Amino acid sequence: MNASMTKRTASIARVFAYAMFISAVTLFFCSKSSFGYPINDWTDANIYFTIGKGITRGQVVYRDLYDHKGPLLYMLHALCALISPMSFTGVYLLEIICSAAFLTIAFQLMTIYGAKGSRYFALPLISFLIFTSTSFEQGDSAEELCLCLLVFSLYDILRHLKTEYPRRMSAKHLIINGVVFGAVFWIKFTMVGLFAGFLLTLFLLHGARREWKHAFSSVGWFLLGFVISTLPWLLYFGINDALLPWMKTYLYDNLFLYSSSEESAGLVMRLGDIAKSALSWGVSNLRYTLLIAIGLAFGIFHKSASKWQRISLLLMFLIGALGVFIGGKSYPYYGLILAAFVPLGMIPLCLLADRFIQRLPKAQKFLPALCCICCAMCFALSYQLSPNVKTSFGQDRSTTMQYQFAAILSEYENPTLLNYGFMDAGFYTASGITPDVKYFHQTNVPLEEMTQEQIRYIEGGVCDFIVTRGKQPESIDNLYELIATADAPDHFWYDHVYLYKLKTLASP
């Protein structure tokens, strides 16, 4: 390794360490996975973690535990469960690493456009603006974990078009981006629109120059990367005799059951719904959507931008946004993937700030102190403005419905539990119980088998305890008795939860 490479690696390492610090503090306030909160009570986070914990104990997702996200998401949470099987501490660490990677790549993106000292001020601002937004939800969304992957490919193609074009993108970079695409695909395939824009840009670029061989070889190298990222899952599910459950759940159920639950409409009405959904997301997340608009305007209209830089930005953003809003309605966190474009919006602001700094001869001396002040302000604002702080930051565990029920379950030896009729709300996490039934909670996929199986678990007395939200079959009284009730938090869509115990289960 030559001296320049060593210096560059050391520089990136310093930036990553700085980004780790920013991420750890900001997420401490903004993510419910941090130990500043009693529990991350968001259903999605608990589903991922419960299945991840099951994987560490030999269960196979889709075959033994049902949910419909991608396998890489659950495997990441299996690693988190190895760190802390009864809390979200491992997930908090995962969020910090992913956030730090995102900020480090954002730093590199700002660098290739000429940003200098102001880059260091930009990182805490980016972190604050994104993680205090409505779309961040409560932490640990698939979208949040994929931000670093999305911004990597955005950075890589802009770097290539800005510093290497008209040379072709190397096979190495195409394969790496294909692997990154595969990672996102095997987390949540609706987020891959940006990569479609990436690949389409290169194909059109070579096509415009009549380089059809290079156009198709670019696609080939990219797809090779995707194949490389897919091979581990073929081996894992093949060895565990679960290839069919994997394909059926992740592809068929998502494409034909989950999507069919969306309201159908004509083309004009659907386009109107898409526009309303996008506008609603933009308005409710103004803290960073304004920066996205600034970044796109800068990237497209700046005099130094080449034609292909403009085309790549438009294609990646528009196709990425289409994947988010094409259903005509979306959950708030769906649009978080578009925050990958936020660093672009910081670039013109950084360039202006750098000009100001250069005009003040002594300003360079005060940059570290100013950077510390900027971090402190962003951290304080994160505490003040994060919607999650208002719900349960600093709350005692014993006051939560999950830990109230966990205290009861802890009196029994190796109890089993069913979360009936609603999504996993953290009762498995708080109690440390790993489900022993496939349909351990009710997902939002309209799968008749899931409904019938959950009823069978109750009527057959399969589980020792049942948690419900007040909507359960009348037959529950045949084998179970109500032993506890708890209030649900205000941000939940139901008021109370109920704990039933199998009548034949011996007292502790």
ChimeraX attribute file (.defattr): number of C-alpha atoms within 10 A of each C-alpha:
attribute: neighborCount
match mode: 1-to-1
recipient: residues
	/A:1	6
	/A:2	6
	/A:3	8
	/A:4	9
	/A:5	10
	/A:6	11
	/A:7	12
	/A:8	11
	/A:9	12
	/A:10	12
	/A:11	12
	/A:12	16
	/A:13	13
	/A:14	13
	/A:15	21
	/A:16	21
	/A:17	15
	/A:18	17
	/A:19	24
	/A:20	21
	/A:21	16
	/A:22	25
	/A:23	28
	/A:24	20
	/A:25	21
	/A:26	26
	/A:27	28
	/A:28	22
	/A:29	28
	/A:30	32
	/A:31	28
	/A:32	28
	/A:33	28
	/A:34	26
	/A:35	17
	/A:36	18
	/A:37	23
	/A:38	23
	/A:39	26
	/A:40	25
	/A:41	25
	/A:42	21
	/A:43	17
	/A:44	21
	/A:45	23
	/A:46	24
	/A:47	26
	/A:48	25
	/A:49	32
	/A:50	28
	/A:51	29
	/A:52	28
	/A:53	29
	/A:54	23
	/A:55	21
	/A:56	18
	/A:57	11
	/A:58	9
	/A:59	19
	/A:60	23
	/A:61	25
	/A:62	25
	/A:63	18
	/A:64	20
	/A:65	21
	/A:66	22
	/A:67	25
	/A:68	20
	/A:69	23
	/A:70	23
	/A:71	24
	/A:72	17
	/A:73	22
	/A:74	24
	/A:75	20
	/A:76	18
	/A:77	29
	/A:78	25
	/A:79	19
	/A:80	23
	/A:81	25
	/A:82	13
	/A:83	15
	/A:84	14
	/A:85	23
	/A:86	19
	/A:87	23
	/A:88	28
	/A:89	18
	/A:90	23
	/A:91	27
	/A:92	22
	/A:93	19
	/A:94	19
	/A:95	23
	/A:96	24
	/A:97	19
	/A:98	20
	/A:99	27
	/A:100	25
	/A:101	23
	/A:102	27
	/A:103	29
	/A:104	24
	/A:105	24
	/A:106	27
	/A:107	24
	/A:108	19
	/A:109	23
	/A:110	24
	/A:111	16
	/A:112	15
	/A:113	18
	/A:114	13
	/A:115	24
	/A:116	17
	/A:117	18
	/A:118	21
	/A:119	25
	/A:120	22
	/A:121	21
	/A:122	24
	/A:123	27
	/A:124	26
	/A:125	20
	/A:126	21
	/A:127	24
	/A:128	28
	/A:129	22
	/A:130	22
	/A:131	28
	/A:132	28
	/A:133	23
	/A:134	19
	/A:135	24
	/A:136	25
	/A:137	23
	/A:138	24
	/A:139	27
	/A:140	25
	/A:141	20
	/A:142	22
	/A:143	23
	/A:144	25
	/A:145	23
	/A:146	24
	/A:147	22
	/A:148	24
	/A:149	23
	/A:150	27
	/A:151	24
	/A:152	22
	/A:153	24
	/A:154	26
	/A:155	23
	/A:156	19
	/A:157	25
	/A:158	24
	/A:159	18
	/A:160	17
	/A:161	22
	/A:162	17
	/A:163	11
	/A:164	12
	/A:165	14
	/A:166	11
	/A:167	9
	/A:168	15
	/A:169	17
	/A:170	11
	/A:171	16
	/A:172	12
	/A:173	18
	/A:174	24
	/A:175	22
	/A:176	19
	/A:177	28
	/A:178	26
	/A:179	22
	/A:180	23
	/A:181	27
	/A:182	25
	/A:183	23
	/A:184	26
	/A:185	21
	/A:186	20
	/A:187	23
	/A:188	20
	/A:189	18
	/A:190	15
	/A:191	25
	/A:192	21
	/A:193	21
	/A:194	29
	/A:195	25
	/A:196	14
	/A:197	22
	/A:198	23
	/A:199	23
	/A:200	17
	/A:201	23
	/A:202	22
	/A:203	19
	/A:204	17
	/A:205	21
	/A:206	18
	/A:207	15
	/A:208	11
	/A:209	10
	/A:210	11
	/A:211	14
	/A:212	15
	/A:213	10
	/A:214	18
	/A:215	22
	/A:216	15
	/A:217	15
	/A:218	23
	/A:219	17
	/A:220	16
	/A:221	20
	/A:222	24
	/A:223	20
	/A:224	20
	/A:225	23
	/A:226	22
	/A:227	16
	/A:228	15
	/A:229	21
	/A:230	16
	/A:231	10
	/A:232	11
	/A:233	16
	/A:234	15
	/A:235	12
	/A:236	13
	/A:237	20
	/A:238	13
	/A:239	10
	/A:240	12
	/A:241	13
	/A:242	18
	/A:243	17
	/A:244	13
	/A:245	18
	/A:246	23
	/A:247	13
	/A:248	15
	/A:249	20
	/A:250	21
	/A:251	16
	/A:252	14
	/A:253	18
	/A:254	17
	/A:255	12
	/A:256	11
	/A:257	16
	/A:258	16
	/A:259	14
	/A:260	13
	/A:261	11
	/A:262	12
	/A:263	10
	/A:264	12
	/A:265	11
	/A:266	8
	/A:267	9
	/A:268	9
	/A:269	12
	/A:270	17
	/A:271	16
	/A:272	13
	/A:273	18
	/A:274	21
	/A:275	16
	/A:276	15
	/A:277	21
	/A:278	20
	/A:279	12
	/A:280	14
	/A:281	23
	/A:282	18
	/A:283	12
	/A:284	14
	/A:285	21
	/A:286	15
	/A:287	18
	/A:288	27
	/A:289	24
	/A:290	15
	/A:291	22
	/A:292	23
	/A:293	16
	/A:294	20
	/A:295	22
	/A:296	20
	/A:297	16
	/A:298	19
	/A:299	25
	/A:300	20
	/A:301	12
	/A:302	12
	/A:303	8
	/A:304	12
	/A:305	15
	/A:306	15
	/A:307	11
	/A:308	19
	/A:309	19
	/A:310	20
	/A:311	18
	/A:312	26
	/A:313	23
	/A:314	18
	/A:315	20
	/A:316	25
	/A:317	22
	/A:318	16
	/A:319	19
	/A:320	23
	/A:321	20
	/A:322	18
	/A:323	18
	/A:324	26
	/A:325	21
	/A:326	18
	/A:327	17
	/A:328	21
	/A:329	20
	/A:330	17
	/A:331	12
	/A:332	17
	/A:333	20
	/A:334	23
	/A:335	24
	/A:336	26
	/A:337	26
	/A:338	23
	/A:339	22
	/A:340	26
	/A:341	26
	/A:342	24
	/A:343	28
	/A:344	25
	/A:345	23
	/A:346	25
	/A:347	29
	/A:348	21
	/A:349	17
	/A:350	23
	/A:351	19
	/A:352	12
	/A:353	17
	/A:354	17
	/A:355	13
	/A:356	11
	/A:357	16
	/A:358	12
	/A:359	9
	/A:360	9
	/A:361	8
	/A:362	10
	/A:363	12
	/A:364	12
	/A:365	9
	/A:366	9
	/A:367	16
	/A:368	13
	/A:369	10
	/A:370	15
	/A:371	19
	/A:372	14
	/A:373	13
	/A:374	18
	/A:375	23
	/A:376	15
	/A:377	15
	/A:378	23
	/A:379	24
	/A:380	15
	/A:381	16
	/A:382	25
	/A:383	22
	/A:384	15
	/A:385	18
	/A:386	24
	/A:387	20
	/A:388	22
	/A:389	22
	/A:390	11
	/A:391	14
	/A:392	19
	/A:393	20
	/A:394	13
	/A:395	14
	/A:396	13
	/A:397	15
	/A:398	13
	/A:399	12
	/A:400	20
	/A:401	22
	/A:402	24
	/A:403	21
	/A:404	19
	/A:405	22
	/A:406	20
	/A:407	13
	/A:408	14
	/A:409	23
	/A:410	15
	/A:411	11
	/A:412	14
	/A:413	8
	/A:414	11
	/A:415	15
	/A:416	18
	/A:417	25
	/A:418	27
	/A:419	23
	/A:420	24
	/A:421	21
	/A:422	16
	/A:423	17
	/A:424	26
	/A:425	22
	/A:426	26
	/A:427	22
	/A:428	24
	/A:429	26
	/A:430	26
	/A:431	21
	/A:432	18
	/A:433	22
	/A:434	22
	/A:435	22
	/A:436	16
	/A:437	18
	/A:438	18
	/A:439	23
	/A:440	29
	/A:441	24
	/A:442	19
	/A:443	21
	/A:444	13
	/A:445	17
	/A:446	15
	/A:447	13
	/A:448	8
	/A:449	10
	/A:450	19
	/A:451	16
	/A:452	11
	/A:453	15
	/A:454	24
	/A:455	18
	/A:456	12
	/A:457	18
	/A:458	24
	/A:459	17
	/A:460	12
	/A:461	19
	/A:462	17
	/A:463	18
	/A:464	20
	/A:465	24
	/A:466	24
	/A:467	25
	/A:468	18
	/A:469	19
	/A:470	15
	/A:471	11
	/A:472	16
	/A:473	13
	/A:474	8
	/A:475	11
	/A:476	20
	/A:477	15
	/A:478	13
	/A:479	15
	/A:480	22
	/A:481	16
	/A:482	16
	/A:483	13
	/A:484	14
	/A:485	18
	/A:486	17
	/A:487	15
	/A:488	16
	/A:489	15
	/A:490	9
	/A:491	9
	/A:492	12
	/A:493	9
	/A:494	12
	/A:495	13
	/A:496	15
	/A:497	18
	/A:498	18
	/A:499	23
	/A:500	21
	/A:501	22
	/A:502	21
	/A:503	16
	/A:504	11
	/A:505	12
	/A:506	8
	/A:507	7
	/A:508	9
